[in-house]
Amino acid sequence: MNHNPRFSEAIRRFDEENARDPNLVFVDGIPYPHELLYAQRLTEWALRLCPEASEALQLAVRCQHICRWQVPRSSYEMTRAGYLRWRNDLKTFHARKAAEILREVGYPDDVIARVQELNLKRNLGRDPECQVLEDALCLVTLQYQFADLMAKTEADKMVGILQKTWKKMSPAARDRALALPFTRPEQELIERALGDAH
């Protein structure tokens, strides 16, 4: 990872904000603030996929869900339209929050604009760095959140979720996903989703 002082301070500030998340995730019995752990896992995947990731991409990855708990899903209507409005507002919220911190630590407007462009995924499908970010998001979901999601979601719906996730990923990320240590039921569901997709 980049070690220039401005970059290190930005990462520290992002992590400081995410460490305030009241929602905890337990790993080996140890509690971690959810968004802090999520950002660290996202960084790990992005750097695995793209070891030479640019400074802007590394910044965007670390702040992708910054302070997400401050905009709860429950504050929007529990409808499809409400969900889409929530997702859209979240993107803007994260991009704005990240820009404030980047400005405070001394980043110029062009770098801030690039980080926001990645946060908002404006050029997904045309921007290789945006694809790395999307791939990392999908891989974190599959590695760390799949089991919980599968436990509370009906099988047919899970098949649809997996198919949508798969479509978002690059061939390299799909290969990484297939190498993850899934349980037998998880593997069977993935095989069903991929089989139904063809």
Steps between C-alpha positions, in 0.01 A plus 500: 500500500604861436698654788503874428392705807189649339376158390572347842311783672199457269487125572535570872211748485279263300569223751442734793155587364410136430622393845202695639256250348284371788424181304749230595620192313662218696802323354642221718310648791651847457263792424580737212304804380320371189600772253862509619539127440311526170735775374807299598369189325415704191855637494646150530299377203569805284875464556485128426324572173715801414830516696598817312172679581523878462483728802151616399373142473644406840336806655166427331504140619569597861218757516244322281252445787624768739259566790233291326309443825413871512253450212296197613278306262218537756485875435358430151178333388526120505423475128709442188485874425604579858790256474625656176470850646698388807776347285524812287510732801766281663733537201473878517544497879816287484652706219431827681635373835815366335557827313484698826774287656717499187477879481591535868816289461612700196400311187448710186163522327598270212582210735182561702296501179658171392429335836139616481470374142607156624275516808202579279601230247422740216694312233447138599559289192741750345736586787740219605549649848126521550481131409765416763287677760187315387686168501628562853147585619365176351782288643459640851131415478569146381779430748362658815125562462376215283429257786288750697317610186431140403366419848234771485412499129280256309700282258342624175561860601863414588546355153392835353733693732793278404426539129490880531824497700668276243405732213671793674833318534796481263623156384801529736274572798273209407802269508590634846143448617492137385819436700340613830443226761122474482302242696328223304154670513654833392686329215182327384308827499776671299503214250122527467521877447773470238323211330171692482683803361600312185 
